[in-house]
Amino acid sequence: LRVFPAVGNHEATPVNAFPPPYVRGNRSAAWLYDAMAEAWQAWLPPAALRTLRAGGFYTAQVWPGLRLVSLNMNFCSQANFWLLINATDPAGQLQWLMGVLADAERDGEKVHIIGHIPPAHCLRSWSWNYYRIVSRFEGTIAAQFFGHTHLDEFELFYDEETLSRPVSIAFVAPSVTTYINLNPGYRVYEVAGSYPGSSHAVLDHETFILNLTEANAAPPGAPPRWQRLYGARQAYGLPAAFPADWDRLVRRMQDEEPLFQLFWFHLHKGHPPREPCGAPCKAALLCALRSGRAADPALCRPLRPTLPFPRIQELWHQRRLC
């Protein structure tokens, strides 16, 4: 089975500290990227290993017509103190990404982007530039996949001219890693297959969880029992899983309280907090789902929030787990 890894924020020592590639000597992260290249060399081609050793990112062809890009999202992380030196594009990764996408566009390839930290959780300058790239290459980027938050969610991207037409979605998968009051979980995506003219788009996804309450009550030595929590299209009544379908879901959740509470349940992998998600919490969450870039109040305005944007941001930051 071929695996395409992405660099997370806990790989470095100290955690979150990823110096830019131009930092040399004993402060360099070269030791980490060299170790990754050694561990991943059976999965990745030589060209991918070269950029992996340089900065922790790479591209590789999955099969004819589909290319994968793995980004090192630590170069946008709000917790990476090295970015105080340069937060715009410290590793030249965004410039490299534009080149990869331009080549894919020319060659008629679709692209899947994977990374750890979701774009809206990034520093503002990096996040907004990435948003522009996604908008420019909306016809080439078929899907985006991220993690990091430990929750089951997504972030939408809109056209830059009107911020009203959904052009892409970043799927944010739940974590197998346990966390306070959260079940372990993972997600399986159904993607359009390899055939001439394939969109390579996400068609649906399912989330599976390990119920820790049941597991802890089981007899000693009992094997863990993973169970299907939900399938997205069935649970939310989606006709498809394109960005426009998820945009309509956000608007429906604003008016349909049972639907929102179902999403809240799935967001926490079947174990939501004891305190209910009231109006301020709901406004912050729906705003976050529409926000594929950091700190942009314009993305929340179509939801007509009653809270000022700084308060929405404050509530959003409170729910961050990682």
Secondary structure, 3 states (H helix, E strand, C coil): CCCCCCCCCCCCCCCCCCCCCCCCHHHCCHHHHHHHHHHHCCCCCHHHHHHHHHHCCEEEEEECCEEEEECCHHHHECCCHHHHCCCCCCCCHHHHHHHHHHHHHHHCCEEEEECCCCHHHECHHHHHHHHHHHHHCCCCEEEEEECCCCCCEEEEEECCCCCCCEEEEEEECCCCCCECCECCEEEEEEECCCCCCCCCCEEEEEEEEECHHHHHHCCCCCCCCEEEEEEHHHHHCCCCCCHHHHHHHHHHHHHCHHHHHHHHHHHCCCCCCCCCCCHHHHHHHHHHHCCCCCCCHHHCHHHCCCCCHHHHHHHHHHCCCC
